[in-house]
Amino acid sequence: MPKPLNLYANCTINLSGRQINAVHFASLSDEEKILVYQWRTSPEIANMMRTQKFSMSEHLDFISGLKNKTSDFYWLVKDSEKALGVIYLNGIKDGGAELGIYAGAGIRGAGFTLMQTLYHLAFRELKLDTIRANVYADNTAARKLYERCGMTLEPGKKADCADCDKGETCVYVINSAQTLRELK
């Protein structure tokens, strides 16, 4: 894997004139660790995740374990005013990874900024070729965001997530040759 900037520390990205900070989980303050835990365990976010319940102790152990990983990266994304959400890339290998994203509990309208930040880190910094998102079929907000950001259903998968059963996932994909489209 290429050695990009220090992805274990803060990374400042200029997105259309906005300064966005991506803070690696290993660099989170105690206050930020608590904030992420509160968001991640809130029903609106936890219900859309594979792992829905875990303790603060498990959360802190998870964060501690990320310090030496080279295949999994998690960042808290902040603008100049507040924390917006979390983005992550898991299982990085052979030029690809699985992405994850969630806006902070109660925060609306941050999805595109989170996706732009993830796109920058995945393709410009880590030099990945492809990122994929496994999304529950009934998570329509995530599916709409991925589609509006240029992601498409992975070839060979169901053509329409509406045909999926509850709890079943759809796989969206985007590659480095594609670009995110502006939200309409």
C-alpha positions as CSV (number, residue, x, y, z in Angstrom):
1,M,0.0,0.0,0.0
2,P,1.4,3.5,-0.9
3,K,2.5,5.7,2.0
4,P,0.3,8.8,1.7
5,L,0.2,11.7,4.2
6,N,0.0,10.7,7.8
7,L,-3.6,9.3,7.8
8,Y,-3.3,8.7,11.6
9,A,-3.4,12.4,12.3
10,N,-5.5,15.4,11.3
11,C,-5.8,16.0,7.6
12,T,-7.1,19.4,6.3
13,I,-8.8,19.4,3.0
14,N,-10.0,22.4,1.0
15,L,-13.4,21.5,-0.5
16,S,-14.7,24.3,-2.7
17,G,-13.2,26.9,-0.4
18,R,-14.3,25.2,2.8
19,Q,-11.7,23.9,5.2
20,I,-12.6,20.4,6.3
21,N,-10.7,18.5,8.9
22,A,-10.6,14.7,8.9
23,V,-9.4,13.6,12.3
24,H,-8.2,9.9,12.5
25,F,-9.8,8.1,15.4
26,A,-6.4,7.5,16.9
27,S,-6.1,11.3,17.3
28,L,-9.5,11.9,18.9
29,S,-9.7,13.9,22.1
30,D,-11.6,12.2,25.0
31,E,-14.6,14.6,24.3
32,E,-14.6,13.5,20.6
33,K,-14.5,9.8,21.5
34,I,-17.6,10.4,23.7
35,L,-19.3,12.3,20.9
36,V,-18.7,9.6,18.3
37,Y,-19.9,6.9,20.8
38,Q,-23.1,8.9,21.4
39,W,-23.7,9.3,17.7
40,R,-22.9,5.7,16.8
41,T,-25.2,4.2,19.5
42,S,-28.1,6.6,18.8
43,P,-31.0,4.6,17.4
44,E,-31.1,6.5,14.1
45,I,-27.5,5.4,13.3
46,A,-27.2,2.1,15.1
47,N,-30.2,0.7,13.4
48,M,-28.4,1.0,10.0
49,M,-25.2,-0.7,11.1
50,R,-24.1,-4.3,11.3
51,T,-23.0,-4.0,15.0
52,Q,-25.8,-2.2,16.8
53,K,-24.9,-2.5,20.5
54,F,-21.6,-2.1,22.2
55,S,-20.2,-0.5,25.4
56,M,-18.1,2.6,25.8
57,S,-15.3,0.3,26.9
58,E,-15.6,-1.7,23.6
59,H,-15.7,1.6,21.7
60,L,-12.4,2.8,23.3
61,D,-10.8,-0.6,22.7
62,F,-11.8,-0.4,19.0
63,I,-10.3,3.1,18.7
64,S,-7.1,1.9,20.4
65,G,-6.8,-1.0,18.0
66,L,-6.9,1.3,15.0
67,K,-3.6,2.9,15.9
68,N,-1.5,0.3,14.0
69,K,-3.9,-0.9,11.4
70,T,-3.1,-0.2,7.7
71,S,-6.3,-1.7,6.3
72,D,-8.9,0.2,8.3
73,F,-9.1,4.0,8.6
74,Y,-11.8,5.9,10.5
75,W,-12.1,9.7,10.6
76,L,-14.2,12.3,12.4
77,V,-15.0,15.0,9.9
78,K,-15.3,18.6,11.1
79,D,-15.8,21.9,9.4
80,S,-14.9,25.3,11.0
81,E,-18.0,25.3,13.1
82,K,-18.8,21.7,14.3
83,A,-18.2,18.0,13.9
84,L,-20.3,16.7,11.0
85,G,-20.0,12.9,11.0
86,V,-17.8,9.9,10.6
87,I,-16.3,8.3,7.4
88,Y,-14.3,5.1,7.1
89,L,-12.5,2.8,4.8
90,N,-12.3,-0.9,5.8
91,G,-10.6,-3.9,4.4
92,I,-8.2,-2.0,2.2
93,K,-6.4,-4.4,-0.2
94,D,-5.7,-4.8,-3.9
95,G,-6.6,-1.2,-4.6
96,G,-10.1,-1.4,-3.1
97,A,-12.0,-0.9,0.2
98,E,-15.4,-0.8,1.7
99,L,-16.6,2.6,2.7
100,G,-18.8,3.7,5.6
101,I,-20.4,7.1,6.4
102,Y,-22.7,8.5,8.9
103,A,-23.6,12.1,9.8
104,G,-23.8,12.9,13.4
105,A,-27.1,12.3,15.2
106,G,-29.4,15.2,14.4
107,I,-27.1,16.7,11.8
108,R,-28.7,17.1,8.4
109,G,-27.2,18.0,5.0
110,A,-23.7,16.8,5.7
111,G,-23.7,13.8,3.5
112,F,-22.2,15.3,0.4
113,T,-19.4,16.9,2.4
114,L,-18.7,13.6,4.1
115,M,-18.7,11.8,0.7
116,Q,-16.4,14.5,-0.9
117,T,-14.0,14.1,2.0
118,L,-14.1,10.3,1.7
119,Y,-13.5,10.5,-2.0
120,H,-10.5,12.7,-1.5
121,L,-8.9,10.4,1.1
122,A,-9.7,7.2,-0.8
123,F,-8.6,8.3,-4.3
124,R,-6.2,11.1,-3.9
125,E,-4.4,10.2,-0.6
126,L,-4.6,6.4,-0.5
127,K,-4.6,6.0,-4.3
128,L,-7.4,3.4,-4.2
129,D,-8.9,2.2,-7.5
130,T,-12.4,1.4,-6.2
131,I,-14.6,1.9,-3.1
132,R,-17.8,0.0,-2.3
133,A,-20.6,0.6,0.0
134,N,-22.8,-2.2,1.4
135,V,-26.1,-0.6,2.4
136,Y,-29.2,-2.1,3.8
137,A,-31.9,-2.1,1.2
138,D,-34.3,-0.1,3.4
139,N,-31.7,2.6,4.1
140,T,-33.1,4.9,1.4
141,A,-31.3,8.0,2.5
142,A,-27.9,6.4,2.1
143,R,-28.9,4.8,-1.2
144,K,-30.1,8.2,-2.6
145,L,-26.9,9.9,-1.4
146,Y,-24.6,7.2,-3.0
147,E,-26.6,7.5,-6.3
148,R,-26.5,11.3,-6.3
149,C,-22.7,11.1,-5.7
150,G,-22.2,9.0,-8.8
151,M,-22.1,5.5,-7.2
152,T,-23.8,2.7,-9.1
153,L,-25.0,-0.7,-8.2
154,E,-22.2,-3.2,-8.5
155,P,-22.5,-5.3,-11.7
156,G,-24.0,-8.7,-11.2
157,K,-26.0,-7.6,-8.1
158,K,-29.8,-7.0,-8.0
159,A,-30.8,-4.2,-10.3
160,D,-33.1,-2.6,-7.8
161,C,-32.7,-2.5,-4.1
162,A,-36.5,-2.2,-3.8
163,D,-36.5,-5.9,-4.8
164,C,-34.3,-6.8,-1.8
165,D,-35.8,-8.1,1.5
166,K,-35.5,-6.1,4.7
167,G,-32.0,-6.7,6.2
168,E,-30.6,-7.6,2.8
169,T,-27.8,-5.3,1.4
170,C,-27.1,-3.7,-1.9
171,V,-23.6,-3.0,-3.0
172,Y,-22.8,0.4,-4.6
173,V,-19.4,1.1,-6.2
174,I,-17.4,4.0,-7.6
175,N,-13.9,4.0,-9.0
176,S,-11.2,6.6,-9.2
177,A,-11.9,7.4,-12.8
178,Q,-15.4,8.6,-11.8
179,T,-16.1,11.9,-10.1
180,L,-18.7,12.9,-7.6
181,R,-21.6,14.8,-9.1
182,E,-22.9,17.9,-7.4
183,L,-26.1,17.4,-5.5
184,K,-29.1,18.6,-7.3
